[in-house]
């Protein structure tokens, strides 16, 4: 039978030390090394991502409910390079996505998010990784054949997107109608509630094929490339993402993913391996 009054002081000390070491080995929260979560993630070893479920081919859910798309695959690759393979995606309305990242609900926002000065007031961004075009999409019977034809027309945009900002500034005579996502806007276009929808070029291609819509205008948008959105005050996380992005571009991973998800689309040369870039790093507008 155990009799504590017969233990020597040295034995107690040794036992206590062994207990502390055992707890440390088990990774108890109270004794975990401060370097076990160097990126300041919500859950160490897991990156929680706010994304979109209907932004094909950037980020969307497939028939099985799994997130996929160019941005999704690229970020998984970048996260792997940073040493993290457990990446959990959750769909959000775009209008609230950046706020959700900023207030700590998610570690990062991944949804072809254009980098703008206004958005930088809310979150920090990784280096840019994608640039493309914006499209005015309409029906064959609308009579809209170019951007000038939007005057006094009802133009749909997804609230909080670059398209909304661009439309407000450049289509002042159009009647802007805001939607939470593309699918809702497409339903409105099909029903005749709106006359046109302003969205990104790649999404427009998919909807045009699916519903028989037509493009009235394709507008270059290289001044606000997409980046990963991160809450402010996480320099180590941003540095790791930028390092991974640079490596993915350098070894051709970015190029392979672009060719997979955007077949036949113009390729921004600045994201290709150095040897394949043109003399100018800015695509012609």
N, C-alpha and C positions, 0 to 999 in steps of 0.2 A: 504494500500500500504506500502511495506517495505521501511523504512527510516533509512539508516545506521547511520546518524548523531545522532540519538536518542538512539543507543545501548550503554549500559554501558560497560566499559572495562571488567568487570567480565563476562558479557554475551559473549563477543567475545572469551575470554579465554576458557570458557566452551564449546562453539561451536567448537572451534579448536580442543580441546581435544577429543570431541565426534567424530569428523571426523577422527582423527588419530586412535582411537580405532576401528571405523567402518572399516577402511582400513585394520587394523591388523586382524580383525575377518574374512575379506574376503580373507585373504591370499595373498595380493598383493605382487608382487615380491620385491618391495623396502622395505617392512616391514616384510618379512617372517623370521621366526626364523632360525638361522643357523643350528639348529638340525633337520630341516625338510628334509634334504637330507644328513644324516650322512654317507652314503656310497659313496658319490661323484658321483652319477649316472648321466648320460647324461640328463635324464628326471626324476625328483623326483617321486618315486612311481612306476617306470617302469624299468625293466632290459632288455636291448637290447643285444641279444645273437647272436654271429656269430657262425654258425654251418655248417653242410654238409647236402645235400639233397639226397645223394646216399650211405650213409655208414650204411646200414642195417646190424645188428639190433641195432647199436649204435645211429645213428641219420639219419633220412631220412624223405622224404615227402610221405604221403599215397596217395591213389587215389583221395582224396578230396583236396590235396595240403597242408595238415596240417603236421607239424613236429611231429614226434613220435620216439620211440626207447628207449633203456635203458638209455642212457645219458640224453635224453630229459626229461623223466619221473623222473629220479633221481634229475636232477637240479630243476625241478619245485617243487619237494618235499622240497629240501634244501632251495629254495627261499621262500617258504611258511613259513618255520621255522624261516626265517629271517624277516618275516613280509611283504613280497611282493608277490602278486599273479599275477600281470600283467607282464608276461614274453613274450617278442616278439622275435621270431626267424627269422633269415635271412640266406639263403644259401650263402656260399662263396666257392671259390676254396681253397683247403687246403694250397696251396703254399703262399697265401697272407693273410690267416686268422689271424695269430699271429700279423702281422704288422698292420692289421686293428684294432685289440684290443689295441695294444700299442699306436697308434696315436689317440685314442679316438673316433673312428667310432662306436665302440661297448663297452659295459660294461664288457663283458666276452666272452670267447671262450669255447664252449662246443661241443666236437666232438671226444671223446676218444683220447685226445691229450697226447702223452707220455711225461713225464717230463724228460728233459735232461739238462745238464749243458749249452749247447749251447743255447737252447731255453730260459733258465733263464736269459740270457743276454738281451733278448728282452722283456719278461714279467715275472710277478710273477705267482706262481702256488699255488693252494690249496693243501691240503694233497691228497695223492693218493687214488683212489677209484676203480681201476680196473687193473688187470694184466691178460695176456693171452698168446696166441701163434701166431706165424707168419707162413704163409703157402705158399709154392711154388705150384701154381696151373697150370695145363697144360692140353693138350688134350690127348685123349687115344692113338693117333697115333704119338705123338711127340717123343717117345722113351726115354723121361726123367723120370727116376724112383727114383732119389734122388738128393740132392743138388750138388753132384759131376758131375751130368749130365748136369749142366748149362754151362760148359766150352764152349766158343765160340757160345753160344746160345743167342738169343735176349730175354732179361728178362725185362718185364714191371714193373714199379713202379709208384706210385703217387708221384709227386714232393713235397718235403718238409716233407715227412712222415718218421717214424722210419724205415719203410721197405727200403726206399731209402738209408738211412744212413747205415743200416745193410748190404744191398746188396753191396754197394760200398766197405765196409770194408772186407766182408767175401766171396764175389763172384768176386774176381778180374779178373777172366778170362771170365766172362760173359759180353755180350754187353748190357749195361743198356740203356733202352729206357724209357724216362720220359713222364708221362701223367698228365693232370690237375685233373682227377678224375677216379674212378674205372670203371664207365660205358664206358668211352672212351677206356680204356685199354682192357676191355672185348670185345669190338667190334673188336679191333686189334687182340686179341687172336682168336676170331671166324673166322676172315678173313685170318689168317695165317701171319699177319704182324709181330707178335712176337711169340715166341715159348712157353713162360710161363709168368705168372704174379705173382708177389710177393705181398701178401696182408695179412690182419689179418685173423685169423682162422675162426671167426664167419662169416665174409663176404664171405669167400671162401666156406663155407658149403652151403650158399644160392645159389651162382653161380654154384656150382657143381651140385646141384639138378636141377637148372633151365636149364642149358646148357649141362649137361652131361660131365663136366670137371672132372678131377681126381686130387687128392693131391699127389705130388711127395715127399713132406717133410713138417712135422709140427715141428716148431722150438720154444722152450720155450722162452718167452721174459718177464721175471719178473723183469729185472733190470731197466725198465723205465715205471713205472705204470702211468696210465692216471690221469690227474688232470684238474681242471678248470683253464683257463688262464685269468689273470686279469692284467690290466695296472699297472705299477710300481707306488708306492706312494699312495696306497689305503689300508692301514693296517686294517681299520675298516671293509671294505667289505670282505677282506680275512678272518678275524677272524670270521665274521658271517657265511661265507660259511663253514669254517672248523668246527664250532660248529654244524651247521646243518648236515654236513656229519657224524660227530661222533654220533649224535643222531639217524640218519637214520640207521647206522650200529648197534648201541646198541639195538634199539627196533625191529630189524628184517626187517625193510623196505627194506634195501639194498638186503637182502637175497631173499625176495619175488620177487623183480624186476629182480634179476639175474635168478631165476628159471623160471620166465615168459619169458624172452627174450633169455636166453641161455639154454634151456632144454637139459639135458643130458651132458652138458659141464662140465669139471673139475672146481670146485669152489675154488677160492683163499680163504683160511681159515682166512687170517688176517683181512678180512672185515666182518666177522660174529660176532654175539654177543659173548662177552668174554667167556661165558660158553660153547660155541660150538667150540671154537678154539682148535687146537692141541697144543702140547707143543712147537712146533716151529711155528713162525709167518711168516716164509718164505717158500713158496711152493717148493717142491722138483723139481729140473730141470730134 
